[in-house]
Amino acid sequence: MVPLLTLVATVFANFGGIVMPEIETKNEWARGLKGVNLFHNSMSNCSQRTRVALEEKEVSWTSHHLDIAKDEHATDAYQSINPNGVVPTLVHDGRTIIESIDIISYVDEIGHGPSLVPDTDDLRAELDAQLTTAGDTQGAIKVLSHEFLFKPVRKMNDKQLAALRATHGNRDLIAFHEEFSKGFSDERLASVVKEFADAFDRLEGLLQSHGGPWLLGTQFTLVDIAWIVNVHRLDLMRFDFRHWPALKAWLGRMQQRPSYKNGLEKWEPKGILRFFGLYSRLRSLFGGGVNAYIRK
Ligand SMILES: N[C@@H](CCC(=O)N[C@@H](CS)C(=O)NCC(=O)O)C(=O)O
């Protein structure tokens, strides 16, 4: 879960038995911040995950919103807080945690209410596996989001790419935007859709074998929070869930939770959602939407 870039700066903190990466931020101001502070973006799926966890665990937090379209994540100041220059970053009384999956585990430890981690070994092993898969699908959701939702507004021209290269230290991020500006191949799109189809098969199986209502059964867990943001993102693309009916029903239940409404829905600008709806419809009609890549 920790990109190579941050390994040098990573120390491992043992918090309530969970080992999670905590970085030593170089930013003096951030080190002096009190309480729980989240550096995030309204539409970023990784940020949504952390906001849902904060809501679920009733943790009060201070918002530091970064406009990714304006490259606010590429400033020296932000990169001195999170050397990967991506959101989210959680700073809690000077401790800095990066990686959304690690952040939600941390929030579960510091927050209120019942634990979001099951206490049997089997379910805990499943939770670990599902958190890892949810985190690992970030590359795939990024490709799909940029292709099927953000394309008309987020594709960079040569000048914008040059500006990002000059300011941003994360080579993987730059390589991604270079690839996106050239256009993803059909093979690449088919392979990332397959990654989701395979992951959804597993989630569908979990819902059926445990009997719901949540992914690991009767207990609402971090797995529900980790996955909701990606399932929601595909739903925005008008992804056809016909092969995953239990997952679709789970999405409906998740959408009723106050943590979803306050941590995710409330932050998504309505104008952008209307634009995504229109663009997805047009892509389905003329350009081949995401469903053209489902092989079942
Ligand atoms: N593995 C990281 C991924 C973080 C990440 O990729 N964040 C995206 C938003 S979801 C970002 O900051 N992107 C900046 C960009 O695309 O320029 C996590 O889970 O926190």
The ligand as a Gaussian input file, in Angstrom:
#p B3LYP/6-31G(d) Opt

LIG

0 1
 N       -2.933000       5.030000      -2.844000
 C       -3.314000       6.390000      -2.556000
 C       -3.750000       7.012000      -3.854000
 C       -3.909000       8.512000      -3.731000
 C       -4.319000       9.140000      -5.054000
 O       -4.012000       8.618000      -6.137000
 N       -5.034000      10.265000      -4.971000
 C       -5.552000      10.906000      -6.149000
 C       -6.997000      11.296000      -5.933000
 S       -8.002000       9.853000      -5.582000
 C       -4.768000      12.163000      -6.452000
 O       -4.363000      12.878000      -5.566000
 N       -4.587000      12.444000      -7.756000
 C       -3.920000      13.601000      -8.248000
 C       -3.931000      13.666000      -9.748000
 O       -4.570000      12.833000     -10.400000
 O       -3.278000      14.565000     -10.298000
 C       -4.424000       6.397000      -1.496000
 O       -5.200000       5.431000      -1.416000
 O       -4.519000       7.349000      -0.716000

